[in-house]
């Protein structure tokens, strides 16, 4: 049984990968015209489809919207019952139908023609009613579905979705869509957090900072580290200029090396004199990368004069889901 199901899975994946691969040979002037038409659109892209094609259409609309092309999905059956009110004369419609003869889609064509809306079709039959009625048709036909009965939408829906991705990526490339634009549209996601949240948004400041002087005995430093709960203390002069850093790791190693005498030592004898720094305007993800590179958990944030302004801790970054 195990071998049987593995062979079935391989067959499905091979059929679907071939279906997608075959689309590359059909990228022609029609595809370029689709991209130009969508770039010239003054309204929104209305994506519609019924059944499995509708589910693919929802994904295409979502991908377009998230990459800088205003788009939404219109259910074709609901369209003729009032939802056509969402469509304006400035919009462009992308209709998906493998057969090209889906009744609910064809019922929309007179409305679209009456109001002069451009219609782009993704069909598996370039001779179908939808394909011939459209201003532009993209052929997303497949040689076979991935099921034994050659009926269940599998390879055909995969091909349609891949063509939708090709359209979306071509559009974002022509628009000059950047990481920052993507983050702006995804402020609640991990990508958005990586590209939006800065060190200054997470760093500890003011009374939360553990500050010690270089002549301070290590016994007092331990108390300062413990009370501020950042696992370290910043060593500064009287003007708060950064001189070094003491970490709880330094404390553990010092006790192991010097025993109880360690607590009588001065900070200046123990501190690391070149702590890792980061600018408050840097992205938090950059701070995370530095921490991972040097296997540390904190970075000091200086002001323009080299005085301590803040401290950012690994836990503060991880709590924001920036990974």
N, C-alpha and C positions, 0 to 999 in steps of 0.2 A: 504493500500500500504506500509506504513512504516514497519508494521510487516512482510510483505512478503519479502522486501529487506533485512531486518535484518536476517531473517531465511536463505535466500540465502547466505548471507555473512558468517554466522556461519557454514553452510554446507561446503562452499568452504574451510574455514580455518580448519575445522575438517578433511576433506579429505586430505588436503595438509600436515597437521601436522602428520597424520597417515602414509602418504607416507614417510616422513622423518624418523619417528620413526621406521618404518619397516627396514630401512637400517642398523640400529645398529645390528640386528641379522645376517647380511651378512658380517660383518667385520671379515674376516678370514685370513688365511695365504696368500691368494691372495692380500689382501690389504697390508699386511706387505711386500710382495714381490714388490709391486708397490713403496712403500716408499724406500726400499733398492735400487731399480733400479734407482729411481730419485736422490737419494743421491749419487749414483755412476756416475751419468751423468757428462761427461767432457765438454759437450757443453751446449745447452739451451733446454728448454722444449718448443716444438712447439705444440700449442693447435689448433685444427681445428674442425669445425662443420658447418652445413648448417642450414639456417633459424633460428628458435628459439634456437636450439641447438648451433648454432654459436654465438648467443648473450650470452648464458650461458658460452660458451667457452671463449669469450672475457673477461668476468668477472673473470673466473678462471685464465686465463693468467695474468690478472692485479693483482689479489690477490697473485699469486705465485711471480711475479716480485717484488711486494712491501714488500714481507716478506723473501727476501733473495734467491729465486730460479729464476735465469734468465729465462725469458719466454716471448713468444710473440704469437699473434694469426695469423694464416694463413688461409685466406679464401680459401676453397677447390676448388671453381670454378675458382678463379684466379691462383691457384697453377699450374695448367696444362698449363697456358698461360704465364709462365715466373717466377712466384713468388716462384717456387721450388728452384730457385737460392739462396733464403735466407736460405735454409736448408742445414746443413753440416752433414758429416758422424758421427760427435760426438754428434749430437742432439738425443733427444727422442721425439716421437710424442704421444700426447694424442688426440684421436679422439672421438667425441661425436655424437651419433645417437641413438635415441630412438628405431627406428625400426631395426637398424643395417644393413639396406639395402639401405642407401642413396647413390645414384649413384655417386655423386661428391666425396664422401668419398672413396667408393670402387675403383674408378679410380686411387686413390693415392697409393693403396696397392702394385701394381707391382713395382712402383718407390721405395717405402720404402724397399721392399724385395731385390731389386736389389742392393741397397747401404747398406744393412745390418742394417737399422735403427730399433731400438726396437719400437714396437707399443703397446700402452696401450689403451684399448677401454673402454668407459663408454656407455653401451647399456641397453635397456629395454628388449632385447631378447637374452639370452645367447646362443641360437642355430642359431643366424643369421650369415650371411657371415662375417660381421665385427668382431663379437665376436670370431668366430672360426679361423679367420685369424690373430687375435692379439696375441702377446706374452703373454699378461695378459688381461683378461676381468673382469671388475667390473660390477656386476649386479645391475642396478639402476631402475629396473622395478617397476611399481606401479599397484595396483589392479584396479584403475580407475582414469580417469581425473576428475577434479573438476566441469566440465560443464555437463549439462543434456544430451548432445549428445555424451559424452565420446570421443571427437575427438580433442578438442582444447588443445594444450600443456599447461598444468597448473601444475597439480601435478607432471608430469614427469619432467618438467623443474626445478621445485622446488627441486625434489629429486636429479637431476644431479648437481645442484648448491651446494646443501648441501654436496654431496660427494666430490665435488671440494674443498669446505672449509675444510672438514676433511683431505684431502690430504695436503692442504697448511699448516694447523695447525700442523699436525704430522711432516711435514718437518721442519717447523721453530723450533719445540720443539727439534727435533734430532740435528739440527744445532746449538742449543744453542742461538737462535736469541733473542736479548734483546731489551729493550725499546730504548736504544741508537742507535742500528742498525736500528730500525724502523724510528727513528727521522732522521738519516742520509739519508734515502731514501725519506723522506718527509719534506725537509727543508722549503717548502713554506706553509705547513699546520699548523693547531693549535697544533697538537701533536709535530711536529718538533720544533715549537717555544718554547713550554713548556720545551723541553729537550735540547735545544741548547742555547737559549738566557740567558746570565748571567747578574747579577746585574751590572757588570762593563760595559756592552754594553749599558745600559740605564741611568746610574747615571749621575747627574750633578756634575761638578767639577770646580776647579779654580775660576775665577771671577763670575761664575754663582751661587756660594754658598753664602747664606746670613749668615754672621758671625758677632756676637756681643760679647762684653766683659761683664763680670758679673757686673761691676760697671756702665754700660751704662744705662741711663734713658730710661724708656719705651717709651717715645716720639720718641726717635731715633730708637728704635726697630721697631715700627710701620712703620716707613719710610723704613727701611731695608726689612721688610717682604713684603711690598707693591711693592718695586722696583724689587725684585728678583722673585716675582710671584710664590713662592713655598708653600705659606701658612704657613711658619714657618721660624725660624732663629735658627742657631746653636750657642750655648754659648760655647766659648773656652777661654783658657788663652792665653798669648802672644806667646806660642809655638804651638798654634792650638790644644792643647789637649782638648778633648771633656769634658765639664763640665755639660752640660744640653741642654735643648731645650725649645724654646718658640713657641707656635703655635698661629694661628689666633683665635682658640677657647679659648686659655688662655687670649688673649687680650679682646675678647668679655665678657668673664666671669669676668675679672678684672674690666672692665669699669662698668659692672652691679653691682659689689660689692663695688667698691671704688669711682666711679664717676670720676671727673676730676683729683682727687688726684692720680689716677692710673698712669698718665703720668709722674709724678715726682718720682715714685718708681724706684728702680734699678732692673735690670734683675735678679740678684741673689736672690731677694725676691720673684720672681714670677716663675722662671723656674722650669721645671721638671728635677730632678737631675739624673734620671736613664732612659734616652731615649732608645728606642728599636733600636738595632744595627743589622747589617747583613754584612756578608763578601762579598767582591766584586766578589769572585769566586763562590758564591752560585747562583743557578738558579733563574731567575726572578720570576718563579712561586712560589718558596719558599717565596720570599718577599711578593707576593700577599697573600699567605696563612697567613703570620704573620699579615699583615695589616687587613685582614678579621677577624682574631682571636681577635685582640685588638681594632678593629673599629678605625683605624688610617689611614692616607693617605701618610705618609712619614716614611722612615727608614734612619738612619744615617749609613754611611759606613766608619769605621775607618781603619787606617793603622795598621801595627803590633805594633806601639808604642802607640796606642790609640788616635792618632791625626785624625782630620776629613780629609777624602779623597774624600768623595762624599755623595750625597743625592739621593735616588731613590724615585720617586713620583708615586702614584697610577695611575695617568693619563698616565704616560709614559708607564706603563705596559699595560694598557687597549688599548692604541693606537696601540700596536703591535698585538692585537688580542689574547693575552694570557689570556684566561678565561676558 
